[in-house]
Amino acid sequence: MTTVVQEFLNTFDCLPDSERLEIALEILKRVMNLDFPPLSNEDLVLNAEAIFLELDKQESDYE
């Protein structure tokens, strides 16, 4: 991650929720039409695993 990106993220983290939401929506609008390469099966499995692990953690925290 470049220094500029890290600085942007640090600034973003310090903003109030309303401004963070506004920025997030603008970024989503701008990246929506980018041509991303397809995910490999390995990428899909790793992402699914991360999601399920997070859901398990949240579920155990809730109990």
N, CA, C and O atoms as a GROMACS GRO file, in nm:
protein
  252
    1MET      N    1   0.084  -0.116   0.000
    1MET     CA    2   0.000   0.000   0.000
    1MET      C    3   0.090   0.124   0.000
    1MET      O    4   0.185   0.133   0.077
    2THR      N    5   0.057   0.216  -0.087
    2THR     CA    6   0.140   0.336  -0.095
    2THR      C    7   0.113   0.429   0.023
    2THR      O    8   0.012   0.415   0.093
    3THR      N    9   0.203   0.522   0.043
    3THR     CA   10   0.189   0.620   0.151
    3THR      C   11   0.064   0.705   0.131
    3THR      O   12  -0.007   0.735   0.227
    4VAL      N   13   0.038   0.743   0.007
    4VAL     CA   14  -0.080   0.826  -0.022
    4VAL      C   15  -0.208   0.752   0.015
    4VAL      O   16  -0.299   0.810   0.075
    5VAL      N   17  -0.216   0.625  -0.021
    5VAL     CA   18  -0.335   0.546   0.011
    5VAL      C   19  -0.348   0.530   0.162
    5VAL      O   20  -0.458   0.543   0.216
    6GLN      N   21  -0.239   0.504   0.231
    6GLN     CA   22  -0.244   0.489   0.376
    6GLN      C   23  -0.289   0.618   0.443
    6GLN      O   24  -0.368   0.615   0.537
    7GLU      N   25  -0.239   0.732   0.395
    7GLU     CA   26  -0.281   0.862   0.449
    7GLU      C   27  -0.430   0.886   0.424
    7GLU      O   28  -0.501   0.936   0.512
    8PHE      N   29  -0.475   0.850   0.305
    8PHE     CA   30  -0.617   0.864   0.274
    8PHE      C   31  -0.702   0.781   0.370
    8PHE      O   32  -0.801   0.830   0.423
    9LEU      N   33  -0.663   0.657   0.393
    9LEU     CA   34  -0.738   0.569   0.482
    9LEU      C   35  -0.735   0.619   0.626
    9LEU      O   36  -0.835   0.611   0.696
   10ASN      N   37  -0.622   0.671   0.670
   10ASN     CA   38  -0.612   0.726   0.805
   10ASN      C   39  -0.706   0.846   0.820
   10ASN      O   40  -0.775   0.860   0.922
   11THR      N   41  -0.709   0.933   0.719
   11THR     CA   42  -0.800   1.047   0.721
   11THR      C   43  -0.944   1.001   0.720
   11THR      O   44  -1.028   1.053   0.794
   12PHE      N   45  -0.974   0.903   0.636
   12PHE     CA   46  -1.108   0.847   0.626
   12PHE      C   47  -1.154   0.795   0.762
   12PHE      O   48  -1.268   0.819   0.802
   13ASP      N   49  -1.068   0.724   0.832
   13ASP     CA   50  -1.102   0.666   0.962
   13ASP      C   51  -1.134   0.773   1.066
   13ASP      O   52  -1.206   0.745   1.162
   14CYS      N   53  -1.081   0.893   1.050
   14CYS     CA   54  -1.103   1.000   1.147
   14CYS      C   55  -1.231   1.080   1.120
   14CYS      O   56  -1.270   1.162   1.203
   15LEU      N   57  -1.295   1.057   1.007
   15LEU     CA   58  -1.414   1.134   0.972
   15LEU      C   59  -1.536   1.084   1.048
   15LEU      O   60  -1.540   0.970   1.093
   16PRO      N   61  -1.637   1.172   1.061
   16PRO     CA   62  -1.764   1.126   1.119
   16PRO      C   63  -1.831   1.025   1.026
   16PRO      O   64  -1.804   1.024   0.905
   17ASP      N   65  -1.917   0.943   1.081
   17ASP     CA   66  -1.983   0.837   1.003
   17ASP      C   67  -2.053   0.890   0.879
   17ASP      O   68  -2.048   0.826   0.774
   18SER      N   69  -2.119   1.004   0.889
   18SER     CA   70  -2.194   1.058   0.774
   18SER      C   71  -2.100   1.088   0.657
   18SER      O   72  -2.135   1.062   0.542
   19GLU      N   73  -1.983   1.144   0.686
   19GLU     CA   74  -1.887   1.175   0.580
   19GLU      C   75  -1.821   1.048   0.526
   19GLU      O   76  -1.794   1.039   0.406
   20ARG      N   77  -1.796   0.951   0.613
   20ARG     CA   78  -1.740   0.823   0.567
   20ARG      C   79  -1.837   0.755   0.472
   20ARG      O   80  -1.796   0.699   0.370
   21LEU      N   81  -1.966   0.759   0.504
   21LEU     CA   82  -2.066   0.700   0.417
   21LEU      C   83  -2.070   0.771   0.282
   21LEU      O   84  -2.079   0.707   0.178
   22GLU      N   85  -2.062   0.903   0.285
   22GLU     CA   86  -2.063   0.981   0.160
   22GLU      C   87  -1.944   0.944   0.072
   22GLU      O   88  -1.960   0.927  -0.049
   23ILE      N   89  -1.826   0.934   0.132
   23ILE     CA   90  -1.707   0.897   0.055
   23ILE      C   91  -1.718   0.754   0.002
   23ILE      O   92  -1.686   0.727  -0.114
   24ALA      N   93  -1.765   0.662   0.087
   24ALA     CA   94  -1.779   0.523   0.044
   24ALA      C   95  -1.873   0.512  -0.075
   24ALA      O   96  -1.844   0.437  -0.169
   25LEU      N   97  -1.983   0.584  -0.073
   25LEU     CA   98  -2.077   0.580  -0.185
   25LEU      C   99  -2.013   0.634  -0.313
   25LEU      O  100  -2.032   0.578  -0.421
   26GLU      N  101  -1.938   0.742  -0.301
   26GLU     CA  102  -1.871   0.799  -0.419
   26GLU      C  103  -1.767   0.702  -0.476
   26GLU      O  104  -1.756   0.687  -0.597
   27ILE      N  105  -1.692   0.636  -0.388
   27ILE     CA  106  -1.592   0.540  -0.434
   27ILE      C  107  -1.660   0.423  -0.504
   27ILE      O  108  -1.614   0.379  -0.609
   28LEU      N  109  -1.768   0.373  -0.447
   28LEU     CA  110  -1.841   0.262  -0.509
   28LEU      C  111  -1.892   0.300  -0.647
   28LEU      O  112  -1.886   0.220  -0.740
   29LYS      N  113  -1.944   0.422  -0.661
   29LYS     CA  114  -1.991   0.469  -0.792
   29LYS      C  115  -1.877   0.469  -0.894
   29LYS      O  116  -1.896   0.434  -1.010
   30ARG      N  117  -1.759   0.508  -0.850
   30ARG     CA  118  -1.645   0.521  -0.941
   30ARG      C  119  -1.582   0.388  -0.978
   30ARG      O  120  -1.527   0.374  -1.088
   31VAL      N  121  -1.588   0.290  -0.890
   31VAL     CA  122  -1.524   0.161  -0.920
   31VAL      C  123  -1.622   0.061  -0.982
   31VAL      O  124  -1.582  -0.046  -1.028
   32MET      N  125  -1.749   0.096  -0.981
   32MET     CA  126  -1.851   0.004  -1.030
   32MET      C  127  -1.824  -0.044  -1.173
   32MET      O  128  -1.853  -0.158  -1.206
   33ASN      N  129  -1.770   0.042  -1.256
   33ASN     CA  130  -1.750   0.007  -1.397
   33ASN      C  131  -1.607  -0.033  -1.430
   33ASN      O  132  -1.574  -0.049  -1.548
   34LEU      N  133  -1.522  -0.051  -1.329
   34LEU     CA  134  -1.386  -0.098  -1.356
   34LEU      C  135  -1.390  -0.243  -1.400
   34LEU      O  136  -1.476  -0.320  -1.358
   35ASP      N  137  -1.297  -0.279  -1.485
   35ASP     CA  138  -1.291  -0.415  -1.537
   35ASP      C  139  -1.199  -0.499  -1.449
   35ASP      O  140  -1.078  -0.504  -1.472
   36PHE      N  141  -1.257  -0.564  -1.348
   36PHE     CA  142  -1.179  -0.648  -1.257
   36PHE      C  143  -1.160  -0.786  -1.320
   36PHE      O  144  -1.251  -0.838  -1.385
   37PRO      N  145  -1.042  -0.845  -1.300
   37PRO     CA  146  -1.023  -0.982  -1.349
   37PRO      C  147  -1.109  -1.078  -1.268
   37PRO      O  148  -1.137  -1.052  -1.151
   38PRO      N  149  -1.152  -1.187  -1.328
   38PRO     CA  150  -1.234  -1.283  -1.252
   38PRO      C  151  -1.153  -1.344  -1.137
   38PRO      O  152  -1.031  -1.362  -1.147
   39LEU      N  153  -1.222  -1.377  -1.029
   39LEU     CA  154  -1.157  -1.441  -0.916
   39LEU      C  155  -1.132  -1.588  -0.947
   39LEU      O  156  -1.213  -1.654  -1.011
   40SER      N  157  -1.019  -1.636  -0.902
   40SER     CA  158  -0.988  -1.778  -0.918
   40SER      C  159  -1.068  -1.858  -0.814
   40SER      O  160  -1.120  -1.801  -0.719
   41ASN      N  161  -1.076  -1.988  -0.834
   41ASN     CA  162  -1.142  -2.073  -0.736
   41ASN      C  163  -1.076  -2.061  -0.599
   41ASN      O  164  -1.144  -2.060  -0.497
   42GLU      N  165  -0.944  -2.051  -0.598
   42GLU     CA  166  -0.870  -2.037  -0.472
   42GLU      C  167  -0.909  -1.907  -0.402
   42GLU      O  168  -0.930  -1.906  -0.280
   43ASP      N  169  -0.919  -1.798  -0.478
   43ASP     CA  170  -0.961  -1.670  -0.420
   43ASP      C  171  -1.101  -1.681  -0.361
   43ASP      O  172  -1.127  -1.630  -0.252
   44LEU      N  173  -1.192  -1.745  -0.432
   44LEU     CA  174  -1.329  -1.761  -0.384
   44LEU      C  175  -1.334  -1.842  -0.256
   44LEU      O  176  -1.407  -1.807  -0.163
   45VAL      N  177  -1.256  -1.950  -0.251
   45VAL     CA  178  -1.254  -2.035  -0.131
   45VAL      C  179  -1.196  -1.958  -0.012
   45VAL      O  180  -1.250  -1.966   0.098
   46LEU      N  181  -1.088  -1.884  -0.034
   46LEU     CA  182  -1.028  -1.807   0.075
   46LEU      C  183  -1.123  -1.700   0.127
   46LEU      O  184  -1.134  -1.679   0.248
   47ASN      N  185  -1.193  -1.632   0.036
   47ASN     CA  186  -1.289  -1.530   0.078
   47ASN      C  187  -1.407  -1.592   0.151
   47ASN      O  188  -1.452  -1.538   0.252
   48ALA      N  189  -1.457  -1.705   0.103
   48ALA     CA  190  -1.568  -1.773   0.170
   48ALA      C  191  -1.525  -1.817   0.310
   48ALA      O  192  -1.601  -1.804   0.406
   49GLU      N  193  -1.404  -1.870   0.321
   49GLU     CA  194  -1.354  -1.914   0.451
   49GLU      C  195  -1.346  -1.796   0.548
   49GLU      O  196  -1.386  -1.809   0.664
   50ALA      N  197  -1.296  -1.683   0.501
   50ALA     CA  198  -1.285  -1.566   0.587
   50ALA      C  199  -1.424  -1.519   0.634
   50ALA      O  200  -1.441  -1.480   0.749
   51ILE      N  201  -1.520  -1.523   0.544
   51ILE     CA  202  -1.657  -1.483   0.580
   51ILE      C  203  -1.714  -1.577   0.685
   51ILE      O  204  -1.770  -1.531   0.784
   52PHE      N  205  -1.702  -1.708   0.664
   52PHE     CA  206  -1.756  -1.804   0.759
   52PHE      C  207  -1.687  -1.796   0.894
   52PHE      O  208  -1.752  -1.810   0.998
   53LEU      N  209  -1.556  -1.773   0.895
   53LEU     CA  210  -1.485  -1.759   1.022
   53LEU      C  211  -1.533  -1.635   1.097
   53LEU      O  212  -1.550  -1.639   1.219
   54GLU      N  213  -1.555  -1.527   1.025
   54GLU     CA  214  -1.606  -1.405   1.088
   54GLU      C  215  -1.747  -1.426   1.141
   54GLU      O  216  -1.780  -1.380   1.250
   55LEU      N  217  -1.831  -1.495   1.066
   55LEU     CA  218  -1.966  -1.524   1.112
   55LEU      C  219  -1.964  -1.612   1.237
   55LEU      O  220  -2.041  -1.589   1.330
   56ASP      N  221  -1.877  -1.712   1.238
   56ASP     CA  222  -1.863  -1.797   1.357
   56ASP      C  223  -1.820  -1.714   1.478
   56ASP      O  224  -1.870  -1.734   1.589
   57LYS      N  225  -1.725  -1.622   1.458
   57LYS     CA  226  -1.677  -1.538   1.567
   57LYS      C  227  -1.791  -1.451   1.619
   57LYS      O  228  -1.810  -1.439   1.740
   58GLN      N  229  -1.865  -1.390   1.528
   58GLN     CA  230  -1.976  -1.304   1.570
   58GLN      C  231  -2.082  -1.385   1.644
   58GLN      O  232  -2.138  -1.338   1.743
   59GLU      N  233  -2.109  -1.505   1.596
   59GLU     CA  234  -2.208  -1.590   1.661
   59GLU      C  235  -2.163  -1.628   1.802
   59GLU      O  236  -2.243  -1.625   1.895
   60SER      N  237  -2.036  -1.663   1.818
   60SER     CA  238  -1.987  -1.700   1.951
   60SER      C  239  -1.982  -1.579   2.044
   60SER      O  240  -2.003  -1.592   2.165
   61ASP      N  241  -1.955  -1.460   1.989
   61ASP     CA  242  -1.957  -1.338   2.070
   61ASP      C  243  -2.098  -1.305   2.117
   61ASP      O  244  -2.117  -1.250   2.225
   62TYR      N  245  -2.196  -1.340   2.035
   62TYR     CA  246  -2.335  -1.310   2.066
   62TYR      C  247  -2.389  -1.400   2.177
   62TYR      O  248  -2.475  -1.360   2.255
   63GLU      N  249  -2.337  -1.522   2.183
   63GLU     CA  250  -2.387  -1.620   2.282
   63GLU      C  251  -2.339  -1.593   2.417
   63GLU      O  252  -2.373  -1.667   2.510
   0.00000   0.00000   0.00000
